[in-house]
Amino acid sequence: MSERTRAHVFVSGTVQGVYYRASTRDAARERDVDGWVKNLADGRVEAVFEGEADAVEAMVEWCHTGSTAAEVKDVSVEYGEPEGFESFEIRR
């Protein structure tokens, strides 16, 4: 069994109101990555990805582009120990 990892991501730019969260959820489910995504009051999107290291890294890379209507300016990432999420959800 390969190593599970966790990435805590903050995405800035035009990332709200452009289906960024729904696209993130779909991309994460396609890659069998668990966690959550939500909008922040300051206009950023926050997400946590947990899963196989290569799948989590693919999601971090995905965030740099995001949904087709998004204009991503910056992605900051902190890696840590997984908390054991078992699905991917959009949080309000």
Secondary structure, 3 states (H helix, E strand, C coil): CCCEEEEEEEEEEECCCCCHHHHHHHHHHHCCCEEEEEECCCCCEEEEEEEEHHHHHHHHHHHCCCCCCCEEEEEEEEEECCCCCCCEEECC
